[in-house]
């Protein structure tokens, strides 16, 4: 990644590589050389989660922080949802003092 933005929080799994920049989350498939860019108010204090080609991150939405995933999942609950960790059909995340498990996802 080379741009004027500050690229950081790199994760990799298999043929997929992902990172955060100032305005977006990026998912690159090295086999097909396909780059997806997910724009938003990315909260870059935390890293990314990558499982089976699905990328998850946290971002500001309205008045709080929600979790978004590249497969279209938007975990929109009251309060802040932080530190997503996706593994196949499951999403582990923090909400306040609690660690919660969400799934199975389809």
N, C-alpha and C positions, 0 to 999 in steps of 0.2 A: 504494500500500500504506500503510495506516495501522493501526498496532496498538501495543501496549506493547512489542513486540519490536523489535530493531534490524535493520531491513532494509538489505541491502547487496549488492554484487557483481551489479548489474543487467546483464542481457544481453537483446538483442532480435534477432529475425530475422523478417522478413515480418510476419505477424499475431500472432506469439508474443512474449511478454515473460516473463522469469524473474528470480527473485532469491532470495537466502538470507535467512532470519530466524534467530533464536536456536535454534529447535527443528526447522526444516523448510526444504525447498526448495519454491518455488512456481512453477508454470507457468500462465500466463494466456493464453488465446487471445482476442484482442481482437474477432474476428469473431463468435464464438459466446458470448463472455463466460463461457467455461468456465474455472474455476480448479481446478487439481489441486494437492494438497499432499502432499509426500513427507516423512514424519517420520523422524527418526533422530538419531544423534549426529553431526551435520553438522560437518565440518572446514571452518571458514569462513576459513582463512588463504588459500585459493586461490579463484579465481573459478569460473564455470560454463562449460559448453560447450553450445551449442545449434545443432543442424543438422537441417534438414528436420522441425522440430517435436519432435525428440528431445533431451531435456535430460540432461546427465551431470554428476556431481559426485563429490566424495570424502567418505567418512564413516567413522567408527570402526565396526569390526565385530569382535567378540571382542577380540583382542589387537593388531590392527593396523589400517591404513587401507586400505579397498578402494574401488573405483569402482562407482557405481550409476548406472543410466540409467532414464529414465521409461518406456522400452519393456520394462522387466523385466530388462535385462542387469545382472548382478552379477559383476564381475571379481574373483574371490576367489582370490588367489595368495599364496604365502608372502611375508612382508614387506609393505612399504607400497607401494601403487600411488597415484601422485599426479599432479596437473595434467592431468586428462583433456581431450583435444581431439578431439571427434567430428566427422567429416566424412562424411556419407552412410553408407556401409557400413564405415567404418574408424574405429578408435579409437587415437589416439596418446596415450601416457602415459609417465610416468617411474616407474622402479623402481630405487631406489638411485641409482647413477651413470649408469644406462642409460636411453635413450629407446627405447621398444618400440612396434611397430605391431601391432595386433590386428585381424584380419578376414580376409576380408570377413564382415561380420555379415549375418544373414538378416533 
